[in-house]
Amino acid sequence: MRADARRNYDRIVAAAESLVAEHGAEASLEEIARHAGVGSATLHRHFPSRQLLLEAVFRGRVETLCAKAHDLLPAPDPGAALVTWLRAVGAHAVANRGLGASLMHGARDGDPKLGSTCHAMITSAGDELLDRARHMNAVRPDVTITQLLKLVSAIALATEEEPDGPGEADRLLNLVIDGVRAR
């Protein structure tokens, strides 16, 4: 990619990240192009569909979550490390405001690969933390990362519109965590 094309790509993704955080996954593509300082045609050359743009936005955030999981792996308390990461996943879900759901709809409606790479990355990163917590008897042996991710996503969705959404999400996550701990 030429340097100017790369700059445009990066500006479009940065503008999309900002506007998706503010308005959700249905943020206007025209507004994204305007915030990026590019024309609509430039945006569509880089991202022929909304789904491809959302995937680019989502991927950077997922990479950050996976790096956090990797950083937490050597923590002395694997149960606390898993909880810390699940809180980060919850914050990620709240910040994305419909981004994950939009990608999953796109995957069902068109390209089955769309969104699946990010999902696999998160699942793999979380599985490593969960396995370590399981080996140290910090969580119940029957808990799966898929179950935990579904619960965190459901909590984020359920509290999205509440005035104290993040606080309520944290309280609900504590209830989930209490149910997951090894007895």
PASEBA-1860 file (N, C-alpha, C; in nm, 3 decimals):
! residues 183
1> MRADARRN> 0.085/-0.117/0.000/0.000/0.000/0.000/0.090/0.124/0.000 ~ 0.059/0.218/-0.087/0.135/0.343/-0.090/0.119/0.416/0.042 ~ 0.213/0.504/0.072/0.213/0.576/0.200/0.086/0.660/0.217 ~ 0.043/0.729/0.110/-0.077/0.813/0.123/-0.203/0.727/0.140 ~ -0.206/0.613/0.073/-0.320/0.522/0.088/-0.322/0.465/0.230 ~ -0.205/0.433/0.283/-0.197/0.380/0.420/-0.244/0.485/0.521 ~ -0.204/0.610/0.500/-0.248/0.718/0.589/-0.401/0.732/0.585 ~ -0.458/0.727/0.465/-0.604/0.736/0.452/-0.672/0.619/0.522
9> YDRIVAAA> -0.619/0.501/0.502/-0.675/0.382/0.568/-0.673/0.401/0.720 ~ -0.558/0.442/0.772/-0.545/0.461/0.917/-0.639/0.570/0.968 ~ -0.653/0.678/0.892/-0.743/0.787/0.934/-0.889/0.741/0.932 ~ -0.925/0.661/0.833/-1.062/0.609/0.826/-1.091/0.519/0.946 ~ -0.999/0.428/0.977/-1.019/0.337/1.090/-1.027/0.416/1.221 ~ -0.940/0.515/1.239/-0.942/0.597/1.361/-1.074/0.672/1.374 ~ -1.121/0.729/1.264/-1.249/0.801/1.267/-1.364/0.704/1.297 ~ -1.359/0.586/1.238/-1.464/0.486/1.262/-1.462/0.442/1.408
17> ESLVAEHG> -1.344/0.422/1.465/-1.336/0.384/1.606/-1.404/0.487/1.694 ~ -1.375/0.613/1.668/-1.432/0.722/1.747/-1.584/0.730/1.732 ~ -1.630/0.724/1.608/-1.773/0.739/1.585/-1.853/0.616/1.627 ~ -1.795/0.498/1.614/-1.863/0.378/1.661/-1.875/0.382/1.813 ~ -1.771/0.429/1.881/-1.778/0.442/2.027/-1.887/0.539/2.067 ~ -1.906/0.643/1.988/-2.005/0.745/2.020/-2.147/0.708/1.977 ~ -2.160/0.651/1.855/-2.293/0.629/1.797/-2.330/0.482/1.776 ~ -2.238/0.392/1.802/-2.265/0.251/1.780/-2.225/0.208/1.640
25> AEASLEEI> -2.248/0.080/1.612/-2.204/0.019/1.486/-2.277/0.076/1.364 ~ -2.386/0.144/1.385/-2.460/0.203/1.273/-2.417/0.347/1.243 ~ -2.301/0.387/1.292/-2.250/0.522/1.265/-2.248/0.546/1.114 ~ -2.278/0.667/1.075/-2.286/0.703/0.934/-2.151/0.691/0.865 ~ -2.150/0.623/0.752/-2.026/0.610/0.674/-1.984/0.747/0.620 ~ -2.079/0.829/0.584/-2.047/0.964/0.536/-1.980/1.046/0.646 ~ -2.032/1.032/0.767/-1.974/1.103/0.882/-1.832/1.051/0.910 ~ -1.813/0.921/0.898/-1.680/0.863/0.918/-1.582/0.919/0.815
33> ARHAGVGS> -1.623/0.923/0.690/-1.536/0.979/0.585/-1.504/1.125/0.614 ~ -1.605/1.200/0.655/-1.585/1.343/0.686/-1.486/1.360/0.800 ~ -1.503/1.281/0.909/-1.411/1.290/1.023/-1.269/1.248/0.985 ~ -1.258/1.156/0.890/-1.126/1.109/0.845/-1.061/1.207/0.749 ~ -1.140/1.300/0.697/-1.086/1.396/0.601/-1.066/1.337/0.463 ~ -1.150/1.237/0.430/-1.142/1.175/0.298/-1.281/1.178/0.235 ~ -1.284/1.153/0.107/-1.411/1.145/0.038/-1.476/1.009/0.056 ~ -1.603/1.004/0.025/-1.678/0.879/0.036/-1.619/0.772/-0.054
41> ATLHRHFP> -1.574/0.810/-0.172/-1.516/0.713/-0.265/-1.389/0.651/-0.207 ~ -1.308/0.732/-0.138/-1.187/0.680/-0.076/-1.222/0.580/0.033 ~ -1.321/0.613/0.115/-1.365/0.520/0.219/-1.408/0.388/0.154 ~ -1.489/0.395/0.049/-1.542/0.274/-0.014/-1.436/0.197/-0.091 ~ -1.331/0.263/-0.138/-1.221/0.192/-0.201/-1.149/0.103/-0.100 ~ -1.129/0.158/0.020/-1.062/0.082/0.125/-1.155/-0.020/0.189 ~ -1.282/0.016/0.202/-1.379/-0.070/0.271/-1.507/-0.076/0.187 ~ -1.514/-0.174/0.096/-1.631/-0.184/0.008/-1.762/-0.208/0.082
49> SRQLLLEA> -1.755/-0.254/0.207/-1.878/-0.274/0.284/-1.859/-0.222/0.427 ~ -1.969/-0.191/0.490/-1.967/-0.149/0.631/-1.902/-0.258/0.715 ~ -1.936/-0.383/0.683/-1.884/-0.495/0.762/-1.731/-0.501/0.761 ~ -1.670/-0.474/0.646/-1.524/-0.477/0.638/-1.463/-0.365/0.722 ~ -1.527/-0.250/0.725/-1.479/-0.140/0.808/-1.492/-0.177/0.956 ~ -1.605/-0.233/0.994/-1.625/-0.272/1.133/-1.524/-0.379/1.175 ~ -1.494/-0.470/1.085/-1.394/-0.573/1.115/-1.258/-0.509/1.143 ~ -1.222/-0.408/1.066/-1.095/-0.339/1.088/-1.094/-0.268/1.224
57> VFRGRVET> -1.206/-0.207/1.260/-1.217/-0.140/1.390/-1.210/-0.243/1.501 ~ -1.284/-0.349/1.486/-1.295/-0.453/1.587/-1.161/-0.525/1.608 ~ -1.089/-0.550/1.501/-0.966/-0.628/1.508/-0.862/-0.562/1.599 ~ -0.845/-0.432/1.588/-0.748/-0.362/1.673/-0.784/-0.375/1.820 ~ -0.910/-0.364/1.849/-0.956/-0.375/1.988/-0.939/-0.518/2.040 ~ -0.965/-0.614/1.953/-0.949/-0.754/1.992/-0.802/-0.785/2.016 ~ -0.716/-0.733/1.932/-0.572/-0.754/1.951/-0.528/-0.699/2.087 ~ -0.583/-0.585/2.126/-0.551/-0.528/2.257/-0.599/-0.619/2.370
65> LCAKAHDL> -0.720/-0.674/2.357/-0.772/-0.767/2.457/-0.685/-0.893/2.466 ~ -0.643/-0.942/2.353/-0.559/-1.063/2.351/-0.423/-1.035/2.413 ~ -0.368/-0.918/2.388/-0.240/-0.881/2.449/-0.255/-0.873/2.601 ~ -0.369/-0.820/2.647/-0.393/-0.813/2.791/-0.400/-0.953/2.851 ~ -0.467/-1.044/2.782/-0.474/-1.183/2.830/-0.334/-1.243/2.838 ~ -0.255/-1.219/2.737/-0.118/-1.271/2.736/-0.037/-1.213/2.852 ~ -0.053/-1.084/2.877/0.018/-1.019/2.988/-0.024/-1.075/3.124 ~ -0.150/-1.118/3.134/-0.203/-1.169/3.260/-0.169/-1.317/3.285
73> LPAPDPGA> -0.127/-1.388/3.182/-0.100/-1.532/3.197/-0.005/-1.566/3.311 ~ 0.106/-1.493/3.330/0.198/-1.532/3.437/0.158/-1.479/3.576 ~ 0.043/-1.415/3.589/0.002/-1.360/3.718/0.001/-1.469/3.826 ~ 0.039/-1.434/3.948/0.044/-1.535/4.055/-0.093/-1.593/4.091 ~ -0.200/-1.517/4.071/-0.335/-1.566/4.102/-0.412/-1.579/3.970 ~ -0.417/-1.700/3.912/-0.482/-1.716/3.782/-0.632/-1.688/3.784 ~ -0.697/-1.709/3.898/-0.839/-1.675/3.908/-0.861/-1.526/3.897 ~ -0.779/-1.449/3.968/-0.788/-1.302/3.961/-0.751/-1.252/3.821
81> ALVTWLRA> -0.655/-1.319/3.758/-0.615/-1.279/3.623/-0.732/-1.298/3.525 ~ -0.802/-1.411/3.538/-0.918/-1.437/3.453/-1.027/-1.332/3.477 ~ -1.052/-1.300/3.601/-1.154/-1.200/3.635/-1.115/-1.064/3.578 ~ -0.989/-1.027/3.591/-0.942/-0.898/3.537/-0.966/-0.894/3.387 ~ -0.936/-1.003/3.320/-0.955/-1.007/3.176/-1.102/-1.004/3.138 ~ -1.186/-1.077/3.212/-1.330/-1.075/3.183/-1.387/-0.934/3.201 ~ -1.337/-0.861/3.299/-1.380/-0.721/3.315/-1.339/-0.638/3.194 ~ -1.219/-0.663/3.143/-1.173/-0.592/3.023/-1.261/-0.628/2.903
89> VGAHAVAN> -1.299/-0.754/2.893/-1.388/-0.797/2.784/-1.523/-0.726/2.797 ~ -1.573/-0.715/2.921/-1.699/-0.645/2.945/-1.690/-0.499/2.906 ~ -1.581/-0.434/2.944/-1.561/-0.293/2.907/-1.552/-0.280/2.755 ~ -1.486/-0.375/2.692/-1.473/-0.378/2.546/-1.612/-0.389/2.483 ~ -1.695/-0.478/2.536/-1.829/-0.497/2.481/-1.914/-0.371/2.497 ~ -1.901/-0.304/2.611/-1.976/-0.179/2.633/-1.927/-0.070/2.537 ~ -1.795/-0.059/2.522/-1.738/0.046/2.437/-1.773/0.025/2.290 ~ -1.795/-0.097/2.250/-1.821/-0.125/2.108/-1.963/-0.095/2.064
97> RGLGASLM> -2.053/-0.084/2.158/-2.192/-0.047/2.128/-2.246/-0.109/2.000 ~ -2.264/-0.240/2.003/-2.327/-0.309/1.891/-2.232/-0.357/1.783 ~ -2.105/-0.332/1.800/-2.008/-0.368/1.697/-2.000/-0.520/1.679 ~ -1.987/-0.592/1.787/-1.977/-0.738/1.778/-2.101/-0.799/1.716 ~ -2.218/-0.753/1.759/-2.344/-0.806/1.703/-2.354/-0.775/1.555 ~ -2.312/-0.657/1.515/-2.317/-0.620/1.375/-2.225/-0.709/1.291 ~ -2.108/-0.738/1.343/-2.017/-0.827/1.271/-2.076/-0.967/1.259 ~ -2.138/-1.014/1.366/-2.195/-1.148/1.362/-2.312/-1.155/1.264
105> HGARDGDP> -2.392/-1.047/1.255/-2.500/-1.044/1.157/-2.441/-1.048/1.017 ~ -2.332/-0.973/0.995/-2.266/-0.973/0.865/-2.213/-1.110/0.831 ~ -2.160/-1.180/0.928/-2.106/-1.314/0.905/-2.219/-1.410/0.865 ~ -2.335/-1.395/0.931/-2.448/-1.482/0.897/-2.507/-1.447/0.762 ~ -2.510/-1.316/0.730/-2.577/-1.271/0.608/-2.490/-1.280/0.483 ~ -2.361/-1.281/0.499/-2.275/-1.279/0.381/-2.154/-1.367/0.398 ~ -2.043/-1.304/0.424/-1.916/-1.374/0.436/-1.906/-1.443/0.571 ~ -1.903/-1.576/0.575/-1.898/-1.646/0.704/-1.768/-1.621/0.779
113> KLGSTCHA> -1.665/-1.573/0.713/-1.538/-1.546/0.780/-1.540/-1.413/0.855 ~ -1.629/-1.323/0.814/-1.633/-1.191/0.873/-1.667/-1.199/1.021 ~ -1.579/-1.151/1.104/-1.600/-1.154/1.247/-1.548/-1.280/1.313 ~ -1.534/-1.389/1.237/-1.493/-1.515/1.298/-1.347/-1.513/1.343 ~ -1.262/-1.441/1.274/-1.122/-1.433/1.314/-1.110/-1.365/1.449 ~ -1.179/-1.256/1.468/-1.176/-1.185/1.596/-1.234/-1.273/1.706 ~ -1.341/-1.342/1.676/-1.402/-1.431/1.775/-1.303/-1.540/1.815 ~ -1.235/-1.598/1.718/-1.138/-1.704/1.747/-1.022/-1.650/1.830
121> MITSAGDE> -0.980/-1.528/1.802/-0.870/-1.468/1.878/-0.909/-1.450/2.025 ~ -1.028/-1.397/2.049/-1.073/-1.374/2.187/-1.091/-1.508/2.259 ~ -1.150/-1.603/2.192/-1.174/-1.734/2.253/-1.041/-1.801/2.291 ~ -0.947/-1.795/2.201/-0.817/-1.857/2.227/-0.745/-1.791/2.345 ~ -0.745/-1.658/2.347/-0.679/-1.585/2.455/-0.746/-1.615/2.589 ~ -0.877/-1.615/2.591/-0.949/-1.643/2.715/-0.933/-1.787/2.761 ~ -0.927/-1.878/2.665/-0.911/-2.019/2.697/-0.780/-2.045/2.772 ~ -0.675/-1.975/2.732/-0.547/-1.992/2.802/-0.557/-1.949/2.948
129> LLDRARHM> -0.622/-1.835/2.971/-0.640/-1.789/3.109/-0.729/-1.885/3.188 ~ -0.837/-1.931/3.125/-0.929/-2.022/3.191/-0.859/-2.155/3.223 ~ -0.781/-2.207/3.130/-0.710/-2.333/3.155/-0.618/-2.320/3.275 ~ -0.546/-2.210/3.283/-0.455/-2.190/3.395/-0.533/-2.180/3.527 ~ -0.646/-2.106/3.524/-0.728/-2.094/3.645/-0.787/-2.230/3.684 ~ -0.824/-2.308/3.584/-0.878/-2.441/3.610/-0.772/-2.531/3.674 ~ -0.651/-2.526/3.623/-0.542/-2.608/3.678/-0.507/-2.572/3.822 ~ -0.534/-2.447/3.859/-0.506/-2.404/3.997/-0.631/-2.413/4.085
137> NAVRPDVT> -0.736/-2.478/4.031/-0.863/-2.495/4.102/-0.926/-2.363/4.144 ~ -0.907/-2.261/4.062/-0.965/-2.130/4.092/-1.106/-2.116/4.032 ~ -1.139/-2.203/3.936/-1.273/-2.201/3.875/-1.325/-2.344/3.867 ~ -1.454/-2.355/3.853/-1.516/-2.487/3.839/-1.463/-2.555/3.713 ~ -1.447/-2.686/3.715/-1.390/-2.757/3.600/-1.484/-2.762/3.479 ~ -1.614/-2.740/3.499/-1.709/-2.752/3.389/-1.735/-2.621/3.314 ~ -1.668/-2.514/3.354/-1.689/-2.383/3.290/-1.609/-2.377/3.160 ~ -1.671/-2.322/3.056/-1.600/-2.304/2.929/-1.584/-2.155/2.899
145> ITQLLKLV> -1.488/-2.123/2.817/-1.467/-1.982/2.781/-1.585/-1.931/2.700 ~ -1.644/-2.015/2.620/-1.761/-1.973/2.542/-1.875/-1.930/2.634 ~ -1.897/-2.007/2.740/-2.001/-1.970/2.837/-1.970/-1.836/2.903 ~ -1.846/-1.818/2.943/-1.808/-1.692/3.009/-1.823/-1.573/2.913 ~ -1.782/-1.590/2.790/-1.794/-1.480/2.693/-1.939/-1.447/2.662 ~ -2.023/-1.548/2.655/-2.166/-1.523/2.634/-2.225/-1.445/2.751 ~ -2.188/-1.484/2.872/-2.239/-1.414/2.990/-2.192/-1.269/2.995 ~ -2.065/-1.247/2.966/-2.012/-1.110/2.968/-2.081/-1.026/2.860
153> SAIALATE> -2.100/-1.084/2.741/-2.168/-1.011/2.632/-2.313/-0.980/2.669 ~ -2.381/-1.077/2.729/-2.521/-1.056/2.769/-2.531/-0.946/2.875 ~ -2.438/-0.945/2.968/-2.437/-0.841/3.072/-2.416/-0.704/3.009 ~ -2.321/-0.695/2.916/-2.295/-0.567/2.850/-2.419/-0.519/2.774 ~ -2.483/-0.609/2.703/-2.604/-0.574/2.628/-2.717/-0.533/2.722 ~ -2.734/-0.606/2.832/-2.843/-0.578/2.925/-2.827/-0.445/2.997 ~ -2.705/-0.398/3.013/-2.681/-0.276/3.089/-2.645/-0.157/3.002 ~ -2.643/-0.177/2.872/-2.600/-0.073/2.778/-2.676/0.059/2.793
161> EEPDGPGE> -2.805/0.053/2.812/-2.888/0.173/2.815/-2.912/0.228/2.956 ~ -2.860/0.162/3.059/-2.883/0.206/3.196/-2.794/0.324/3.231 ~ -2.847/0.416/3.317/-2.766/0.533/3.356/-2.633/0.494/3.421 ~ -2.636/0.390/3.502/-2.513/0.341/3.566/-2.476/0.208/3.502 ~ -2.476/0.205/3.367/-2.448/0.082/3.294/-2.319/0.014/3.334 ~ -2.206/0.085/3.335/-2.080/0.019/3.374/-2.082/-0.034/3.518 ~ -2.142/0.041/3.609/-2.149/-0.004/3.748/-2.239/-0.126/3.762 ~ -2.353/-0.124/3.695/-2.444/-0.238/3.699/-2.381/-0.359/3.631
169> ADRLLNLV> -2.311/-0.336/3.520/-2.241/-0.446/3.453/-2.139/-0.509/3.547 ~ -2.069/-0.428/3.621/-1.968/-0.479/3.715/-2.035/-0.561/3.826 ~ -2.148/-0.513/3.877/-2.219/-0.587/3.982/-2.268/-0.723/3.930 ~ -2.323/-0.725/3.808/-2.370/-0.850/3.750/-2.253/-0.944/3.721 ~ -2.143/-0.888/3.676/-2.025/-0.971/3.651/-1.976/-1.035/3.780 ~ -1.984/-0.961/3.890/-1.945/-1.019/4.019/-2.033/-1.140/4.053 ~ -2.163/-1.131/4.023/-2.252/-1.245/4.047/-2.211/-1.366/3.963 ~ -2.176/-1.340/3.838/-2.132/-1.448/3.749/-2.004/-1.510/3.802
177> IDGVRAR> -1.911/-1.425/3.841/-1.781/-1.474/3.889/-1.798/-1.558/4.015 ~ -1.887/-1.517/4.104/-1.912/-1.596/4.225/-1.965/-1.736/4.189 ~ -2.045/-1.743/4.082/-2.098/-1.872/4.041/-1.996/-1.960/3.969 ~ -1.889/-1.899/3.919/-1.788/-1.970/3.843/-1.676/-2.024/3.930 ~ -1.656/-1.960/4.043/-1.543/-2.000/4.131/-1.558/-2.145/4.175 ~ -1.444/-2.209/4.190/-1.443/-2.347/4.240/-1.493/-2.348/4.384 ~ -1.562/-2.449/4.421/-1.618/-2.456/4.555/-1.531/-2.543/4.643
END
